[in-house]
Amino acid sequence: MISGSLETAETLNAILKTIDEGIHVVNANGITIFYNSVAASLDGLTMEEVHNQHVLEAFPSLTKETSTLLKVIQTGTPIYNKHQSYMNRKGKQIDTVNSTLPLWLNGELIGAVEVAKDISKVKQLSDKLLELQAKMKKSKSKNDNQSYSTYYFDDILSVDPILNQIKEQCQKASRTSSPIMIYGETGTGKEMFVQAIHHASPRANKPFVVQNCAAIPGPLLEGILFGTTKGSFTGAIDRPGVFELADEGTLFLDEINSMPIELQAKLLRVIQEGVVQRVGSTNVRKVDVRIISALNESPEQCLSNGVLRQDLFFRLNVVYIELPPLRERLKDISFLSHRFIKDLNTAFKKNVTGLTEEAEHLLYEYKWPGNIRELKHAIEHCMNFADNDSPIGISLLPKHIKDTMTLEKTIPKHSTIPPLREALGKYEKQLIKMALKQTDGNIQQAARILQVPRQTLQYKMKQK
């Protein structure tokens, strides 16, 4: 039994050493019984300096009140996702998100474990971004004609009637301050529309602030959104959040479905009350911000998966815009391809004459999971190798696009097989009839069955 226990302890010890996060374990008396190399690196110490030492001896700057490990030992209550900012012994600024958990054995509290995730680089980048935005706002107050968004509605180019109809809707919605929610796959141009809305709005000469909600730990994101107060946590300073920076202007919250649920509740309160409270402060500041949010998954998926609060969705979804993917805008594939070729001819000082019929046909057949962004990159790939006074042929297309269809299927040949567009059009017509019959003519439900935007289905129905 003793041998087996030792083997288990050695195995557990080996596993803990390989984990790429700081781990600190203490017994019920606050004595360190495990401290891995990642934790040592964060604190600027060696493992030997901490192992078998009491927490307060190894870290004299801490007290019984400020040490999360000692607090958990005392209360038996876990502490989740606590943001800590401190200067380690080597003088390096460290930012972590810590979770501290009690260790129980047969109902007895035997110690505590703390897992620390290093977010120093993320914090540094967010601080630089907030400082830059604050400087921009200060500069903007001196020059009200200055703008920090790039795109206007004239920059959104399309020959697709559905997208142009959406464009007109966005132009109308830009005149108000109602919240707008935009759903679209990656690369469909969500931020272009958001910037264009801001430029066309009465807030055009006020701040335009963007915050991506993905891949940022909740405690750090909370400070970014609402600001921090000096002393609210170790290392915290007085700093405005993006709500204050966007006051009187537009705040774009991208990938809002990635925001932690508990933080969504605080966001909802700010939107409802029109005031923001910095982390650690009791004071509130009134803010006037138009919020435009974006989803990279459908609202139905976000709500059913529990990643988006229903009450927040209803609050932000006053104006709903759904951008169709490029595969549903066949005319735009050719139009945008030739536009990109024209622009890159100027940039690359070339004279590429367009696309061969075979290459263009293959672009129609490809599904474009990356949408317009992927199409632009594909054309740029081709332009690097294309010869002057020649069109882009299939051989120049990126390999992953060529691999989606064999050359034999791509090149039109004389046969009894009907043209692909004609055949697809007939099949599409049949599917639409079947969906409408199944839903007793309910267009919204039929669109869900066919997995296309309602506007797209209405347009296709008019064409049949």
C-alpha positions in Angstrom: 0.0 0.0 0.0 2.8 2.4 0.9 4.5 1.7 -2.4 1.3 2.3 -4.3 0.7 5.6 -2.5 4.2 6.8 -3.3 3.7 5.9 -7.0 0.4 7.8 -7.0 2.0 10.9 -5.3 4.9 10.8 -7.8 2.5 10.6 -10.7 0.4 13.4 -9.5 3.5 15.5 -8.8 4.8 14.9 -12.4 1.4 15.8 -13.9 1.2 19.1 -11.9 4.7 20.0 -13.0 3.7 19.9 -16.6 0.7 22.2 -16.3 1.3 25.6 -17.9 -0.3 27.6 -15.1 1.0 28.6 -11.7 0.0 26.2 -9.0 0.4 26.8 -5.3 -0.8 24.3 -2.7 -0.8 24.9 1.1 -1.8 22.7 4.0 -4.3 23.7 6.7 -1.6 25.6 8.5 -0.7 27.7 5.5 2.6 25.8 4.8 3.4 25.4 1.1 3.4 21.7 0.1 3.5 22.2 -3.7 4.7 25.1 -5.8 5.5 24.6 -9.5 8.0 26.3 -11.7 5.4 28.4 -13.5 4.3 29.9 -10.2 7.9 30.5 -9.3 8.5 32.3 -12.6 5.5 34.5 -12.1 6.6 35.5 -8.6 10.3 35.9 -9.5 11.3 33.3 -6.9 12.7 29.8 -6.9 10.6 26.8 -5.9 13.0 26.1 -2.9 12.4 29.6 -1.5 8.7 28.9 -1.1 8.4 25.1 -0.5 7.9 24.2 3.2 7.5 27.9 4.0 4.4 29.6 5.5 2.7 31.9 2.9 3.4 35.0 4.9 7.1 34.1 5.3 7.5 33.5 1.6 5.4 36.5 0.6 6.0 39.2 3.4 3.9 41.8 1.4 0.8 39.7 2.1 -1.3 39.6 5.2 -4.0 37.3 6.6 -6.6 39.6 5.0 -5.0 39.9 1.6 -3.8 36.3 1.0 -6.4 34.4 -0.9 -4.9 31.1 0.1 -5.2 31.9 3.9 -8.7 33.4 3.3 -9.9 30.1 1.7 -8.3 28.0 4.5 -10.2 30.2 7.1 -13.6 30.3 5.4 -13.6 27.1 3.3 -15.2 29.1 0.5 -13.7 29.1 -3.0 -12.6 32.3 -4.7 -13.0 32.2 -8.5 -11.4 34.3 -11.2 -9.9 37.0 -9.0 -7.7 39.5 -10.9 -4.4 40.2 -9.2 -1.8 42.7 -10.3 1.6 43.0 -8.5 5.3 43.6 -8.8 7.3 40.4 -8.3 10.7 40.3 -6.5 12.5 40.9 -9.8 10.6 44.1 -10.3 8.4 42.8 -13.1 4.7 43.8 -13.3 2.6 40.6 -13.2 -1.1 40.3 -13.9 -2.9 37.0 -13.2 -6.4 35.7 -12.9 -6.5 33.3 -9.9 -8.9 30.7 -8.7 -8.4 29.4 -5.1 -10.1 26.3 -3.9 -10.4 24.5 -0.5 -9.1 21.0 -0.3 -11.4 18.6 1.6 -10.7 15.0 2.8 -13.4 13.0 4.5 -15.2 16.3 5.5 -12.0 17.9 6.9 -10.4 21.0 5.4 -6.8 19.9 4.8 -5.5 22.9 2.7 -6.1 25.0 -0.4 -4.9 25.2 -4.0 -4.5 28.3 -6.1 -4.2 28.2 -9.9 -2.9 31.4 -11.5 -3.2 32.1 -15.2 -0.8 34.7 -16.5 -2.5 37.5 -18.4 0.3 40.1 -18.2 0.7 40.3 -22.0 -3.1 40.6 -22.6 -3.3 43.3 -19.8 -0.4 45.2 -21.3 -2.1 45.2 -24.7 -5.5 46.3 -23.3 -3.8 49.1 -21.3 -2.1 50.4 -24.4 -5.4 50.3 -26.3 -7.2 52.1 -23.5 -4.5 54.7 -23.3 -4.5 55.2 -27.0 -8.3 55.6 -27.0 -8.2 58.0 -24.2 -5.6 60.1 -26.0 -7.7 60.0 -29.1 -10.8 61.2 -27.2 -8.8 64.1 -25.7 -7.5 65.0 -29.1 -11.0 64.7 -30.5 -12.3 67.3 -28.0 -10.0 69.8 -29.6 -11.1 68.9 -33.1 -14.7 67.8 -33.4 -14.3 67.1 -37.1 -11.8 64.3 -36.5 -13.0 60.7 -36.9 -11.4 57.4 -36.1 -13.4 54.9 -38.1 -12.5 54.2 -41.6 -15.4 52.9 -43.6 -18.4 54.7 -45.1 -21.5 53.3 -46.8 -19.9 54.2 -50.2 -17.1 51.8 -49.3 -19.5 48.8 -49.1 -19.6 47.6 -52.7 -22.1 45.0 -53.9 -24.3 44.1 -56.8 -26.4 41.7 -54.7 -29.9 43.1 -54.2 -30.3 41.6 -50.7 -27.1 43.2 -49.4 -28.0 46.5 -51.0 -31.4 46.3 -49.3 -29.6 45.7 -46.0 -27.3 48.6 -46.7 -30.4 50.9 -47.1 -31.9 49.6 -43.8 -28.6 50.4 -42.0 -28.5 53.9 -43.5 -32.0 54.5 -42.1 -31.1 53.0 -38.7 -28.0 55.2 -38.5 -30.1 58.3 -37.9 -31.2 57.2 -34.5 -29.5 56.0 -31.3 -31.3 52.6 -31.0 -29.1 49.6 -30.2 -28.2 47.5 -33.2 -27.2 43.9 -33.3 -25.5 42.4 -36.3 -25.1 38.8 -37.1 -22.8 37.5 -39.8 -20.2 34.8 -40.3 -16.5 35.7 -40.1 -15.4 37.8 -43.0 -18.9 39.1 -44.1 -18.0 42.7 -43.3 -19.7 43.3 -39.9 -17.2 46.0 -38.8 -17.5 47.8 -42.1 -21.2 48.2 -41.6 -20.7 49.3 -38.0 -18.2 52.0 -39.0 -20.5 53.1 -41.8 -23.4 53.4 -39.4 -21.3 55.5 -37.0 -20.2 57.8 -39.8 -23.7 58.3 -41.1 -25.1 59.0 -37.6 -25.5 62.2 -35.6 -22.6 60.9 -33.5 -20.2 60.9 -36.4 -17.9 63.5 -34.8 -17.9 61.8 -31.5 -15.7 58.8 -30.3 -16.0 55.4 -32.1 -14.6 52.7 -29.7 -14.3 49.0 -30.5 -14.0 46.2 -28.0 -13.7 42.6 -28.9 -15.2 40.5 -26.1 -13.5 37.2 -27.1 -10.4 35.6 -25.4 -10.3 38.1 -22.5 -10.8 36.8 -19.0 -13.9 38.1 -17.3 -12.2 40.1 -14.5 -9.9 41.9 -17.0 -12.8 42.5 -19.4 -14.8 44.0 -16.6 -12.1 46.6 -16.0 -11.8 47.3 -19.7 -15.5 47.9 -20.0 -16.3 49.9 -16.9 -12.9 51.2 -15.8 -10.9 50.7 -12.6 -10.3 52.6 -9.4 -7.0 52.9 -7.6 -6.8 50.3 -4.8 -9.7 48.2 -6.1 -7.2 45.3 -6.5 -3.5 45.1 -6.1 -1.8 47.3 -8.7 -5.1 48.9 -9.9 -5.0 52.5 -11.1 -7.6 55.1 -11.9 -8.5 54.4 -15.5 -11.7 55.0 -17.6 -13.3 52.0 -19.3 -14.5 51.9 -22.9 -18.0 53.1 -21.9 -16.5 56.4 -20.6 -14.2 56.7 -23.6 -17.2 56.2 -26.0 -19.4 58.8 -24.1 -21.6 60.7 -26.6 -20.3 58.3 -29.4 -20.6 54.7 -30.5 -19.3 51.6 -28.7 -19.0 48.5 -30.8 -19.0 45.3 -28.8 -17.8 42.5 -31.1 -18.4 38.8 -30.4 -20.6 39.7 -27.4 -21.6 36.1 -27.2 -18.1 35.4 -25.9 -18.6 37.6 -22.9 -18.9 35.7 -19.6 -22.6 35.4 -18.5 -22.0 37.0 -15.1 -20.5 40.1 -16.8 -23.5 40.2 -19.2 -25.7 40.9 -16.2 -23.5 43.9 -15.2 -23.5 45.1 -18.8 -27.3 45.0 -18.9 -27.5 47.1 -15.8 -25.2 49.8 -17.3 -27.4 49.9 -20.5 -30.6 50.1 -18.6 -29.5 52.8 -16.1 -27.2 54.7 -18.4 -24.5 55.0 -15.7 -21.2 53.2 -15.2 -19.5 52.3 -12.0 -15.7 51.6 -12.1 -14.5 48.4 -10.5 -13.9 49.1 -6.8 -15.7 52.5 -6.8 -19.0 53.5 -5.2 -19.4 56.5 -7.5 -21.4 56.3 -10.7 -20.8 58.2 -14.0 -23.5 59.0 -16.5 -22.7 57.9 -20.0 -24.5 58.4 -23.3 -23.4 55.6 -25.6 -24.9 54.0 -28.7 -24.2 50.3 -28.5 -23.7 48.2 -31.6 -23.1 44.5 -30.9 -22.1 41.7 -33.2 -22.5 37.9 -33.1 -20.5 35.3 -35.0 -23.1 32.7 -34.3 -26.9 33.0 -34.9 -28.9 34.5 -32.0 -30.9 31.3 -31.8 -27.7 29.2 -31.3 -26.4 31.7 -28.7 -29.6 31.6 -26.7 -30.1 27.9 -26.9 -26.4 27.2 -26.0 -26.7 29.6 -23.0 -23.9 31.9 -24.0 -26.1 34.9 -24.3 -28.6 36.2 -21.7 -32.1 36.5 -23.1 -32.8 39.8 -21.3 -29.5 41.3 -22.7 -30.4 40.0 -26.2 -33.8 41.7 -26.1 -32.2 44.9 -24.9 -29.6 45.0 -27.7 -31.7 43.5 -30.4 -33.8 46.6 -31.1 -32.5 46.8 -34.7 -31.4 43.4 -36.1 -29.2 43.1 -39.1 -28.2 39.7 -40.7 -25.4 39.8 -43.3 -25.7 36.9 -45.8 -22.6 34.9 -46.5 -20.7 35.2 -49.8 -21.9 31.8 -51.0 -25.4 33.2 -51.1 -24.3 36.2 -53.2 -23.0 34.6 -56.4 -23.0 37.8 -58.4 -20.7 39.4 -55.8 -18.1 36.7 -56.2 -17.4 37.9 -59.8 -18.0 41.6 -59.0 -15.7 41.7 -56.0 -13.0 39.5 -57.6 -12.6 41.9 -60.5 -12.7 44.9 -58.1 -9.9 43.3 -56.0 -7.9 42.6 -59.2 -8.3 46.3 -60.3 -7.1 47.6 -56.9 -4.2 45.2 -56.7 -3.1 46.0 -60.3 -2.6 49.6 -59.0 -0.9 48.4 -55.8 1.4 45.9 -57.5 1.9 48.0 -60.6 0.6 45.1 -62.8 -2.0 44.7 -65.6 -3.7 41.4 -64.9 -6.7 41.3 -67.2 -9.2 39.4 -65.0 -10.2 35.8 -64.6 -10.5 32.9 -67.1 -13.9 31.4 -67.5 -12.8 28.2 -65.8 -11.2 30.0 -62.8 -14.3 32.2 -62.3 -16.5 29.1 -62.5 -14.5 27.4 -59.8 -14.8 30.5 -57.6 -18.6 30.2 -57.9 -18.5 26.5 -56.8 -16.3 27.1 -53.7 -18.2 27.6 -50.4 -16.1 30.5 -49.1 -16.2 29.8 -45.3 -14.1 32.9 -44.8 -16.4 35.0 -47.0 -15.2 38.3 -48.5 -12.0 38.3 -46.5 -11.1 34.9 -47.8 -11.9 35.9 -51.4 -9.7 39.0 -51.1 -6.8 37.0 -49.8 -7.3 34.4 -52.6 -7.2 37.0 -55.3 -4.1 38.6 -53.7 -2.5 35.2 -53.7 -3.1 34.9 -57.4 -1.9 38.4 -58.2 1.5 37.6 -56.7 2.1 35.0 -59.5 0.0 36.4 -62.4 1.6 37.6 -65.6 1.0 41.1 -67.0 -1.7 41.3 -69.8 -3.0 37.8 -68.9 -6.0 36.6 -66.9 -5.9 34.5 -63.7 -6.3 30.9 -64.5 -7.1 27.9 -62.4 -3.5 27.0 -61.9 -2.9 30.2 -59.9 -5.8 29.7 -57.5 -4.8 28.6 -53.9 -4.5 24.8 -53.5 -7.4 24.5 -51.0 -9.8 26.0 -53.5 -8.6 23.9 -56.4 -8.9 20.8 -54.2 -12.7 21.3 -53.8 -13.4 20.3 -57.3 -11.6 18.3 -60.0 -10.5 20.0 -63.2 -12.8 17.7 -65.1 -15.9 18.9 -63.3 -14.8 22.5 -63.6 -14.2 22.8 -67.3 -17.5 22.9 -69.3 -17.9 20.2 -71.9 -20.5 19.3 -74.5 -22.9 16.9 -72.9 -26.5 16.3 -72.2 -26.0 17.6 -68.6 -27.9 20.9 -68.2 -25.9 24.0 -67.1 -25.2 24.0 -63.4 -26.9 27.3 -62.6 -30.1 26.2 -64.5 -30.2 22.9 -62.6 -29.5 24.5 -59.2 -32.2 27.1 -59.9 -34.8 24.4 -60.6 -33.8 22.5 -57.5 -33.8 25.6 -55.4 -37.3 26.4 -56.6 -38.5 22.9 -55.5 -36.9 23.2 -52.1 -38.5 26.6 -51.5 -41.9 25.2 -52.4 -41.4 22.3 -50.1 -40.4 24.5 -47.2 -43.3 26.9 -47.6 -45.7 23.9 -47.9 -44.3 22.4 -44.7 -44.7 25.7 -42.8 -48.1 26.6 -44.3 -46.6 29.6 -46.0 -44.8 31.0 -43.0 -41.7 32.7 -44.6 -39.8 33.1 -41.3 -40.1 29.4 -40.4 -39.3 28.4 -44.0 -36.2 30.5 -43.9 -35.1 28.7 -40.8 -35.6 25.3 -42.4 -33.6 26.4 -45.4 -31.0 28.0 -43.2 -31.0 31.3 -45.1 -31.9 34.9 -44.0 -35.5 35.8 -44.3 -34.6 38.6 -46.7 -32.8 36.2 -49.0 -35.8 33.9 -49.1 -38.2 36.8 -49.9 -35.9 37.9 -52.7 -35.7 34.4 -54.2 -39.5 34.0 -54.0 -39.9 37.2 -56.1 -37.5 35.8 -58.7 -39.3 32.5 -59.2 
